[in-house]
Structure formats: C-alpha cells, structure tokens
Amino acid sequence: MDKRQILLDSVKKLLALEGVSEKDIIENLKSVGLSPEQSAELIKEAKGGKPSTEEEKQATPKLAEGFKQAKSKEFEDFEEEIIKGKGEPVEKEPEEKEEVAEEPEFEEELISEAEEEMEKKEKPKPLKERTASEEIEHADIGKLWETGVLTTVDAKLEEMKDLKRDIDAVIESRVQAAVEKESGKIKAFFDAQRELNSSKMEALVKEKTQEFSELVNSKVSELKQVNSAIQQASARLEAKQQVHSELLAAINEKVSEVEKLKARISSSASSEMAEAREKIEGFVKEAQKKLNDLDLRVTRTLELESKIAEGLLKDAENKIENIVDSKTAGIDRRISEKINELNSIQEKVDPKKVEDKLAQLVRDASKRLDEQVAGKIQPLSREVEAKINDLETLQSRVDPKVMESRLRELENRFQKDADALRGKMEDFNLFKEQFINIVEKNTSTFNKAIKEFNDERLKQSKLIEAKMKELEDFEKKFAQEMGLMIEDMAKPKAEKKKK
C-alpha cells in the first residue's frame, strides 16, 4: 500500500474521534517524520471525505471511548490527591500530560466536579474542638463524660474507617475502569501508529535494501575490475619476472664463463710469465756464461797476442841485432881491412889525408848502414802496428760497455714483453669491470622491476582493503539505521508492558 494513503487513512481515523484536535494530529504526524505543512495538507485532504470501511467505523467509537476514559482517569487521580491530602501529582504517561496541558478547560472541569463531590461528602468534626467544647460545657461531670467521649471517638473512628474503605473501593473501581478505558484508547492509538510505522519501516527497508543491493553490485563490479586489473598486472609482472629470471640465469652463466676465462687466463698468464721468466733467466744465464766465455777467450786471445807481439818484437830485435851484428862485423872487418890498407898506405902516404879519407869512409858507411837498418825495421814496424790494431779491434769488440749495451737491449726486450703482458692484463681487468658493471646494471634493473611489482601489488591490496572497509562501514551504518528503527518500533511495546 502507498505510504501517503496509509497516512491519509490514519488521519481520517483520528479526525473521526471525539476530543482529538488537529494540533494533536499534527504533533503525532511530526513524531513520524512529517513537517507541519505536510501534516496540514493531509488533514485538509482527509476532511474532504470520511472513512468508509467497517474497520474505520468500528475504530471510531473505540477511540472516542478511550478519550472519555482518559478524562475520567484524570478526574479520579485528582480526586485521589484531594482525599489523601498529598501535593504530589500522580505519574502519567508523557502523552497524557501533553493532552492535559493542551486542554485547560478539561482541567477546570475536573476541578469543579471534584469540589462539588467534596461538598456533598460529610466531613468529620475535628476531635480537639469537640472535646474542648464538651469540656467547657460539662466541666463538672468528669470521668463520665470522659468515658462517653472515648466511646464517641471510637464510633467516629469506626465510621471514618468504613468511609475510607468505601472510598478506597470506589477509587479502585473507578481506577480500574479508567485503566481499562485508557488501555483501549492507547491500544487503538498504538495500533494506528504501529501500522503507520510498519508501512514506513517497510518502505524504508525496501529503499535501503535496494540501495544496499545497488551499492553491493557496484562494489562487486569495481572489485571484479580491480581483480582483473590485478590479474593482468600479475601476468605482466610474471612475464617480466620470467624474462628477468632468464636474463639472470644467462648473466650467471656468463659470469661463470668469465670466471673460468679469468682463471684460465690467470693460469695461462701465470704459466706464460713463469715460462718467460725462466726463459729470460736462462737467456741471462746463457748470456752471462757466453759473456764469461767470451771474456775468457778475449783474455786468452789478448794474452796470446801479447805473447805473439812480444815474440815478434823479440824476433825483430834479434833480427835487427843479428843484422846489426853481421853488418857491424862485416864493416868492422872491412874497416879493419881498410885500416890495414890505410896503415900500409899511411906508411906510404900523408897521415892527415888518410885520416880525412878514413873519416869520410866511416861516415858513408854509417849512413848506408842506417838506411839498410831503417829499410829492414819499417816492415816489421808496420806488421807490429797491424797486430796492435787487430788487438785493439778485438778489445773493442769485447769491451764491457758493449756488453752492457747488449745487456740493456736484453733488459729492454724483457721490459717490452712484461709491458705487453701487463697491457693484456689491464685489458682483461677492463673487460672484467665492464662485464661486472653490465651485470650490476641488469641486476639493478631486475631489482627495480621486482620493487615495482611489489609496490603495485601493495597498492592493489590497499585499494581492495579500502573498498572492503567502505563496504563494512556501509553495512555497519545500514545495520545501525535498521537497529534504531527497530528500537523506535519496540519502545511503545516496552512502555505498554511497563503499564
């Protein structure tokens, strides 16, 4: 049924009751969430027609009777306060207080009726005044009157007790009737309000359920989209991870190959270095040995040549001496002959001329002898000089400086070989550093990709958690709203049970 139609039917039922003002109806409609303007429009629309159903016709006299019972109950409560002499009002329901506050004429009516009722009743005379007057009037009788007074007081007390019992019975019967009437009124009122709240609750629950279903469907679609996106991202990242794994395996393989190559090159370089060192040491030893042999040979050659030169010089000197001796002997002989001839001639000629002639002959012979000696000595001198030159040449060939230069050449060759080997080692170290840099770069790229994958997965997890939290908050809010509505519906029942 339409919500507005339900409200309209409820307003028509309330208008059909006697003693229910439009203000009360507006207050009741305000308690169910309608504004005063909307309530006034509903009342105006309800006044345009009367309820026609049998249920409404039956509800009308029941609700009117309920309001009358409420009035009777108010009167009885007020009468009870007057009889008991208490100043505190009897507790009533909040709705009844509002009705009494809004209807001052009803209160005045109750007060006037209570005063009339009290005037009709006979009030007992105070005991003190009666006994005082009797004591004044009968001061001489004494104990007799005292006994009579006590008897009278007892009788009056019995009458008062009877009167009190009668009043209590009347009050109890009236209270019971008022409670029954008020219960009927409250039951009719709460039935109408329960029906109104039930329809409102059903409409609200239906609306909230539809909203919740739409929201849940939207969240489910969003979660499906997020899940598909996560699956796609996971597939991409798995592919990247597989590629990086293959790349890492290839890098590890290359690293192992490089390590093996490094070990092989190191071992080969070490062996080559050791072999080269051994060769160089052997060459140096051999060169030193040859140098020592050469030095020994040169020394022996020099000694031999010096001995040969000395022998040649001695031979030359001996030859010269022999020649000189032979020539001198011949000359001496000839001179002796000439002297003998001169002596014989001197005996025949002038001595002075002979001496001059002899001196000339001696000079000529000495000159010729010098020329002959010089002619013989000159070839020997040239031969000796040639030998000396050959000796100097051989000495220059085995000069220590020459040997030092040859050793320096050998050292330079060894240094060049060592430099070439160091250059190869530097090239290998450079290649190793470049390869390590490439491996580190690829490793950093792989780590970066893994980090991006973890960040994206964490982001998706946070997004899913946020969506789930939002869904839980909506469920809690919806449950809280439903709980409040159920509590609002349960309050009238609880109050009714308390009564």
C-alpha positions as CSV (number, residue, x, y, z in Angstrom):
1,M,0.0,0.0,0.0
2,D,1.2,3.6,-0.7
3,K,2.7,5.4,2.3
4,R,0.6,8.5,1.7
5,Q,-2.6,6.5,1.5
6,I,-1.8,4.9,4.8
7,L,-1.1,8.2,6.5
8,L,-4.3,9.6,5.0
9,D,-6.4,6.7,6.4
10,S,-4.8,7.2,9.8
11,V,-5.6,10.9,9.8
12,K,-9.2,10.2,8.8
13,K,-9.5,7.8,11.7
14,L,-8.1,10.4,14.2
15,L,-10.5,13.1,12.8
16,A,-13.4,10.8,13.4
17,L,-12.6,10.5,17.1
18,E,-14.2,13.0,19.6
19,G,-11.9,15.2,21.5
20,V,-8.9,14.8,19.2
21,S,-7.8,18.2,17.9
22,E,-5.9,19.0,14.8
23,K,-3.0,20.1,16.9
24,D,-2.7,16.6,18.4
25,I,-2.8,15.1,15.0
26,I,-0.1,17.4,13.7
27,E,2.1,16.5,16.8
28,N,1.6,12.8,16.1
29,L,2.5,13.2,12.5
30,K,5.5,15.2,13.4
31,S,6.7,12.3,15.6
32,V,6.7,10.1,12.5
33,G,8.8,12.5,10.4
34,L,6.3,14.8,8.7
35,S,6.6,18.6,8.7
36,P,3.7,20.8,9.9
37,E,2.9,21.9,6.3
38,Q,2.7,18.3,5.1
39,S,0.5,17.4,8.1
40,A,-1.8,20.3,7.4
41,E,-2.2,19.2,3.8
42,L,-3.0,15.6,4.9
43,I,-5.6,16.9,7.4
44,K,-7.2,19.1,4.7
45,E,-7.3,16.2,2.3
46,A,-8.7,13.9,5.0
47,K,-11.5,16.3,5.7
48,G,-12.7,16.1,2.1
49,G,-14.1,12.5,2.7
50,K,-15.0,10.2,5.6
51,P,-13.6,6.6,6.0
52,S,-16.0,4.1,4.6
53,T,-14.5,0.8,5.7
54,E,-16.0,-1.2,8.5
55,E,-12.7,-1.2,10.3
56,E,-12.7,2.5,10.5
57,K,-16.3,2.6,11.7
58,Q,-15.5,0.2,14.4
59,A,-12.3,2.1,15.4
60,T,-14.2,5.4,15.8
61,P,-16.3,4.6,18.9
62,K,-13.4,2.7,20.5
63,L,-11.1,5.7,20.2
64,A,-13.8,8.1,21.4
65,E,-14.4,5.8,24.4
66,G,-10.6,5.8,25.1
67,F,-10.5,9.6,25.2
68,K,-13.5,9.7,27.6
69,Q,-11.8,7.1,29.8
70,A,-8.7,9.3,29.9
71,K,-10.8,12.2,31.1
72,S,-12.4,10.0,33.8
73,K,-8.9,8.8,34.8
74,E,-7.7,12.4,35.2
75,F,-10.7,13.2,37.4
76,E,-10.2,10.2,39.6
77,D,-6.5,10.9,40.0
78,F,-7.2,14.5,41.0
79,E,-9.9,13.3,43.5
80,E,-7.5,10.8,45.0
81,E,-5.0,13.6,45.6
82,I,-7.6,15.7,47.3
83,I,-8.8,12.8,49.5
84,K,-5.3,11.8,50.5
85,G,-4.2,15.4,51.0
86,K,-1.0,15.0,49.0
87,G,0.6,17.7,47.0
88,E,2.4,15.5,44.6
89,P,0.7,14.7,41.3
90,V,0.1,11.1,40.2
91,E,2.6,9.9,37.5
92,K,1.1,9.7,34.0
93,E,2.4,8.9,30.6
94,P,4.1,11.7,28.6
95,E,1.3,11.6,26.0
96,E,-1.4,12.1,28.7
97,K,0.5,15.0,30.2
98,E,0.6,16.7,26.8
99,E,-3.1,16.2,26.4
100,V,-3.9,17.7,29.8
101,A,-1.6,20.7,29.2
102,E,-3.2,21.3,25.8
103,E,-6.8,21.2,27.2
104,P,-7.1,23.6,30.2
105,E,-10.9,23.6,30.0
106,F,-10.8,19.9,30.8
107,E,-8.7,20.5,33.9
108,E,-11.1,23.2,35.1
109,E,-14.0,20.8,34.6
110,L,-12.3,18.2,36.7
111,I,-11.5,20.7,39.5
112,S,-15.1,21.9,39.6
113,E,-16.5,18.4,39.6
114,A,-14.1,17.4,42.4
115,E,-15.2,20.4,44.5
116,E,-18.9,19.5,44.1
117,E,-18.1,16.0,45.1
118,M,-16.3,17.1,48.2
119,E,-19.1,19.4,49.2
120,K,-21.6,16.5,49.1
121,K,-19.4,14.4,51.4
122,E,-19.7,14.9,55.1
123,K,-16.6,16.0,56.8
124,P,-15.9,14.7,60.3
125,K,-15.7,17.3,63.0
126,P,-12.2,17.6,64.5
127,L,-11.7,15.8,67.7
128,K,-10.0,18.6,69.6
129,E,-12.7,21.1,69.0
130,R,-15.4,18.7,70.0
131,T,-13.6,17.6,73.2
132,A,-12.8,21.1,74.1
133,S,-16.4,22.3,73.8
134,E,-17.6,19.3,75.7
135,E,-15.1,20.0,78.4
136,I,-16.2,23.6,78.6
137,E,-19.9,22.7,78.6
138,H,-19.6,19.7,81.0
139,A,-16.7,20.6,83.2
140,D,-18.3,19.1,86.3
141,I,-19.2,15.6,85.1
142,G,-15.6,14.3,84.9
143,K,-15.0,10.7,84.3
144,L,-18.5,10.0,82.9
145,W,-18.0,12.4,80.1
146,E,-14.5,11.2,79.6
147,T,-15.8,7.7,79.1
148,G,-18.6,9.0,76.7
149,V,-16.1,11.0,74.8
150,L,-13.9,8.0,74.3
151,T,-16.8,5.9,73.2
152,T,-17.9,8.6,70.7
153,V,-14.3,8.9,69.4
154,D,-14.2,5.2,68.8
155,A,-17.5,5.3,67.0
156,K,-16.4,8.1,64.8
157,L,-13.1,6.3,64.1
158,E,-15.1,3.2,63.0
159,E,-17.2,5.4,60.8
160,M,-14.1,7.0,59.3
161,K,-12.6,3.6,58.7
162,D,-15.8,2.5,57.0
163,L,-15.8,5.7,54.9
164,K,-12.2,5.1,54.0
165,R,-12.9,1.6,52.9
166,D,-15.8,2.7,50.8
167,I,-13.7,5.5,49.3
168,D,-10.9,3.0,48.5
169,A,-13.3,0.6,46.9
170,V,-14.9,3.4,44.8
171,I,-11.5,4.7,43.8
172,E,-10.2,1.3,42.9
173,S,-13.3,0.5,40.8
174,R,-13.0,3.9,39.1
175,V,-9.3,3.5,38.5
176,Q,-9.8,0.0,37.1
177,A,-12.5,1.3,34.8
178,A,-10.3,4.3,33.8
179,V,-7.3,2.0,33.2
180,E,-9.4,-0.3,31.0
181,K,-10.7,2.7,29.0
182,E,-7.3,4.2,28.7
183,S,-5.8,0.8,27.6
184,G,-8.4,0.6,24.9
185,K,-7.6,4.2,23.8
186,I,-3.9,3.5,23.9
187,K,-4.3,0.2,22.1
188,A,-6.3,1.9,19.3
189,F,-3.8,4.8,19.1
190,F,-0.8,2.5,19.0
191,D,-2.4,0.1,16.5
192,A,-2.8,3.0,14.1
193,Q,0.7,4.3,14.9
194,R,2.2,0.8,14.6
195,E,0.5,0.3,11.2
196,L,1.9,3.7,10.1
197,N,5.4,2.9,11.4
198,S,5.3,-0.6,9.9
199,S,4.4,0.8,6.5
200,K,7.0,3.4,6.8
201,M,9.6,0.9,8.0
202,E,8.7,-1.5,5.1
203,A,9.1,1.3,2.6
204,L,12.4,2.5,4.2
205,V,13.7,-1.1,4.4
206,K,12.8,-1.7,0.8
207,E,14.5,1.5,-0.2
208,K,17.6,0.8,1.9
209,T,17.7,-2.8,0.7
210,Q,17.6,-1.6,-2.9
211,E,20.3,1.0,-2.2
212,F,22.4,-1.6,-0.5
213,S,21.9,-4.1,-3.4
214,E,22.9,-1.4,-5.9
215,L,25.9,-0.4,-3.8
216,V,26.9,-4.0,-3.3
217,N,26.6,-4.7,-7.1
218,S,28.6,-1.6,-7.9
219,K,31.3,-2.6,-5.3
220,V,31.3,-6.2,-6.7
221,S,31.8,-4.8,-10.3
222,E,34.5,-2.5,-9.1
223,L,36.2,-5.4,-7.2
224,K,35.9,-7.5,-10.4
225,Q,37.5,-4.7,-12.4
226,V,40.3,-4.3,-9.8
227,N,40.7,-8.1,-9.7
228,S,41.0,-8.3,-13.5
229,A,43.5,-5.4,-13.4
230,I,45.5,-7.1,-10.7
231,Q,45.5,-10.4,-12.7
232,Q,46.7,-8.6,-15.8
233,A,49.4,-6.8,-13.8
234,S,50.3,-10.0,-12.2
235,A,50.6,-11.7,-15.6
236,R,52.7,-8.9,-16.9
237,L,54.9,-8.9,-13.9
238,E,55.2,-12.7,-14.0
239,A,56.3,-12.4,-17.6
240,K,58.8,-9.7,-16.7
241,Q,60.0,-11.9,-13.8
242,Q,60.4,-14.8,-16.1
243,V,62.4,-12.7,-18.5
244,H,64.5,-11.3,-15.7
245,S,65.0,-14.9,-14.4
246,E,66.2,-16.0,-17.8
247,L,68.4,-12.9,-18.0
248,L,69.7,-13.5,-14.6
249,A,70.5,-17.2,-15.5
250,A,72.2,-16.0,-18.7
251,I,74.1,-13.4,-16.6
252,N,75.1,-16.1,-14.1
253,E,76.2,-18.3,-16.9
254,K,78.3,-15.5,-18.4
255,V,79.7,-14.7,-15.0
256,S,80.7,-18.3,-14.6
257,E,82.2,-18.3,-18.1
258,V,84.1,-15.1,-17.3
259,E,85.3,-16.6,-14.0
260,K,86.5,-19.7,-15.8
261,L,88.1,-17.5,-18.5
262,K,89.7,-15.3,-15.8
263,A,91.0,-18.4,-14.1
264,R,92.2,-19.8,-17.4
265,I,93.8,-16.5,-18.4
266,S,95.3,-16.1,-14.9
267,S,96.7,-19.6,-15.0
268,S,97.9,-19.2,-18.6
269,A,99.3,-15.8,-17.8
270,S,101.0,-17.1,-14.7
271,S,102.4,-20.1,-16.7
272,E,103.5,-17.8,-19.5
273,M,105.0,-15.3,-17.0
274,A,106.8,-18.2,-15.3
275,E,107.9,-19.6,-18.6
276,A,109.0,-16.1,-19.8
277,R,110.8,-15.5,-16.6
278,E,112.5,-18.9,-16.9
279,K,113.4,-18.2,-20.5
280,I,114.7,-14.7,-19.6
281,E,116.6,-16.1,-16.6
282,G,118.0,-18.9,-18.8
283,F,118.9,-16.3,-21.5
284,V,120.5,-14.1,-18.9
285,K,122.5,-17.0,-17.5
286,E,123.4,-18.2,-21.0
287,A,124.4,-14.6,-22.0
288,Q,126.4,-14.3,-18.8
289,K,128.0,-17.7,-19.5
290,K,128.8,-16.6,-23.1
291,L,130.0,-13.3,-21.8
292,N,132.3,-15.1,-19.3
293,D,133.4,-17.4,-22.1
294,L,134.0,-14.5,-24.4
295,D,135.8,-12.6,-21.7
296,L,137.9,-15.7,-21.1
297,R,138.6,-16.1,-24.8
298,V,139.4,-12.4,-25.1
299,T,141.6,-12.6,-22.2
300,R,143.4,-15.7,-23.6
301,T,143.5,-14.1,-27.0
302,L,144.9,-10.9,-25.6
303,E,147.5,-12.9,-23.6
304,L,148.3,-14.9,-26.7
305,E,148.5,-11.8,-28.9
306,S,150.6,-10.0,-26.3
307,K,152.8,-13.1,-26.2
308,I,152.9,-13.2,-30.0
309,A,153.6,-9.4,-30.1
310,E,156.4,-9.8,-27.6
311,G,157.8,-12.8,-29.6
312,L,157.6,-10.8,-32.8
313,L,159.2,-7.8,-31.1
314,K,161.9,-10.1,-29.7
315,D,162.4,-11.7,-33.2
316,A,162.6,-8.3,-34.7
317,E,165.0,-7.1,-32.1
318,N,167.0,-10.3,-32.6
319,K,166.9,-10.0,-36.3
320,I,167.9,-6.4,-36.0
321,E,170.6,-7.2,-33.6
322,N,171.8,-10.1,-35.9
323,I,171.7,-7.8,-38.9
324,V,173.5,-5.1,-37.0
325,D,176.0,-7.6,-35.6
326,S,176.6,-9.1,-39.0
327,K,176.8,-5.7,-40.7
328,T,178.9,-4.4,-37.9
329,A,181.2,-7.4,-38.1
330,G,181.4,-7.0,-41.9
331,I,182.0,-3.3,-41.6
332,D,184.5,-3.9,-38.8
333,R,186.2,-6.4,-40.9
334,R,186.2,-4.1,-43.9
335,I,187.2,-1.3,-41.6
336,S,190.0,-3.4,-40.3
337,E,190.9,-4.2,-43.8
338,K,190.7,-0.6,-44.8
339,I,192.7,0.3,-41.7
340,N,195.2,-2.2,-42.5
341,E,195.3,-0.9,-46.0
342,L,195.4,2.7,-44.7
343,N,198.2,1.7,-42.3
344,S,200.0,0.3,-45.2
345,I,199.2,3.3,-47.3
346,Q,200.0,5.6,-44.4
347,E,203.2,4.3,-44.3
348,K,203.3,5.2,-47.9
349,V,201.3,8.5,-47.9
350,D,200.4,11.5,-45.7
351,P,198.7,10.7,-42.4
352,K,196.4,13.7,-42.4
353,K,194.8,12.9,-45.7
354,V,194.5,9.4,-44.7
355,E,192.6,10.3,-41.6
356,D,190.3,12.6,-43.6
357,K,189.7,9.9,-46.1
358,L,189.0,7.4,-43.3
359,A,186.6,9.7,-41.6
360,Q,184.7,10.2,-44.9
361,L,184.5,6.5,-45.4
362,V,183.3,5.9,-41.9
363,R,180.5,8.5,-42.3
364,D,179.5,7.0,-45.6
365,A,179.4,3.5,-44.2
366,S,177.3,4.7,-41.2
367,K,174.9,6.3,-43.5
368,R,174.4,3.3,-45.6
369,L,174.1,1.2,-42.5
370,D,171.4,3.4,-41.1
371,E,169.5,3.2,-44.4
372,Q,169.7,-0.5,-44.5
373,V,168.5,-0.8,-40.9
374,A,165.6,1.5,-41.5
375,G,164.6,-0.5,-44.6
376,K,164.5,-3.7,-42.6
377,I,162.8,-2.2,-39.5
378,Q,160.0,-0.4,-41.3
379,P,158.1,-3.6,-42.5
380,L,158.5,-5.1,-39.1
381,S,157.0,-1.9,-37.5
382,R,154.1,-2.0,-39.9
383,E,153.4,-5.7,-39.1
384,V,153.6,-4.9,-35.4
385,E,151.2,-1.9,-35.8
386,A,148.7,-4.1,-37.7
387,K,148.8,-6.7,-34.9
388,I,148.3,-4.0,-32.4
389,N,145.3,-2.6,-34.4
390,D,143.8,-6.1,-34.6
391,L,144.2,-6.5,-30.9
392,E,142.6,-3.1,-30.2
393,T,139.7,-4.1,-32.6
394,L,139.2,-7.3,-30.7
395,Q,139.4,-5.5,-27.4
396,S,136.8,-3.0,-28.6
397,R,134.5,-5.9,-29.6
398,V,134.7,-7.4,-26.2
399,D,134.5,-4.0,-24.4
400,P,132.4,-4.1,-21.2
401,K,130.5,-1.1,-22.4
402,V,129.4,-3.1,-25.5
403,M,128.4,-5.9,-23.2
404,E,126.5,-3.5,-21.0
405,S,124.7,-2.1,-24.1
406,R,123.8,-5.7,-25.2
407,L,122.6,-6.4,-21.6
408,R,120.5,-3.2,-21.7
409,E,119.0,-4.4,-25.0
410,L,118.1,-7.7,-23.5
411,E,116.6,-5.9,-20.5
412,N,114.6,-3.6,-22.8
413,R,113.3,-6.6,-24.7
414,F,112.3,-8.3,-21.4
415,Q,110.7,-5.0,-20.3
416,K,108.7,-4.8,-23.5
417,D,107.5,-8.3,-23.1
418,A,106.5,-7.5,-19.5
419,D,104.7,-4.3,-20.6
420,A,102.8,-6.2,-23.3
421,L,101.8,-8.8,-20.7
422,R,100.7,-6.0,-18.3
423,G,98.7,-4.4,-21.1
424,K,97.0,-7.7,-21.7
425,M,96.2,-8.0,-18.0
426,E,94.9,-4.4,-17.9
427,D,92.7,-5.1,-21.0
428,F,91.4,-8.2,-19.2
429,N,90.7,-6.2,-16.0
430,L,88.9,-3.5,-18.0
431,F,86.8,-6.2,-19.7
432,K,86.0,-7.7,-16.4
433,E,85.0,-4.4,-14.9
434,Q,82.8,-3.6,-17.9
435,F,81.2,-7.0,-17.7
436,I,80.6,-6.6,-13.9
437,N,79.1,-3.2,-14.5
438,I,76.7,-4.7,-17.1
439,V,75.8,-7.5,-14.7
440,E,75.2,-5.0,-11.8
441,K,73.1,-2.8,-14.2
442,N,71.0,-5.7,-15.2
443,T,70.7,-6.8,-11.6
444,S,69.6,-3.3,-10.6
445,T,67.0,-3.3,-13.4
446,F,65.7,-6.6,-12.3
447,N,65.6,-5.5,-8.6
448,K,63.8,-2.3,-9.8
449,A,61.2,-4.4,-11.7
450,I,60.7,-6.6,-8.6
451,K,60.2,-3.5,-6.5
452,E,57.7,-2.0,-8.9
453,F,55.8,-5.3,-8.9
454,N,55.7,-5.4,-5.1
455,D,54.7,-1.7,-5.0
456,E,51.9,-2.3,-7.4
457,R,50.7,-5.4,-5.6
458,L,50.8,-3.4,-2.3
459,K,48.8,-0.6,-3.9
460,Q,46.2,-3.0,-5.2
461,S,46.0,-4.7,-1.8
462,K,45.4,-1.3,-0.1
463,L,42.8,-0.4,-2.7
464,I,41.0,-3.7,-2.0
465,E,41.2,-3.1,1.7
466,A,39.8,0.4,1.3
467,K,36.9,-1.0,-0.8
468,M,36.2,-3.7,1.8
469,K,36.4,-1.2,4.6
470,E,34.0,1.1,2.8
471,L,31.6,-1.8,2.3
472,E,31.9,-2.8,6.0
473,D,31.2,0.8,7.1
474,F,28.1,0.9,4.8
475,E,27.0,-2.4,6.3
476,K,27.5,-1.1,9.9
477,K,25.7,2.1,9.1
478,F,22.8,0.2,7.5
479,A,22.6,-2.2,10.4
480,Q,22.7,0.8,12.8
481,E,19.9,2.5,11.0
482,M,17.9,-0.7,11.0
483,G,18.6,-1.2,14.7
484,L,17.4,2.4,15.5
485,M,14.2,1.9,13.5
486,I,13.6,-1.4,15.3
487,E,14.2,0.2,18.7
488,D,11.8,3.0,17.8
489,M,9.2,0.4,17.0
490,A,9.9,-1.5,20.1
491,K,9.7,1.4,22.5
492,P,5.9,1.7,22.5
493,K,5.6,-2.1,23.2
494,A,8.0,-1.8,26.1
495,E,6.1,1.2,27.6
496,K,2.9,-0.7,27.2
497,K,4.3,-3.7,29.0
498,K,5.5,-1.5,31.9
499,K,2.0,-0.2,32.3
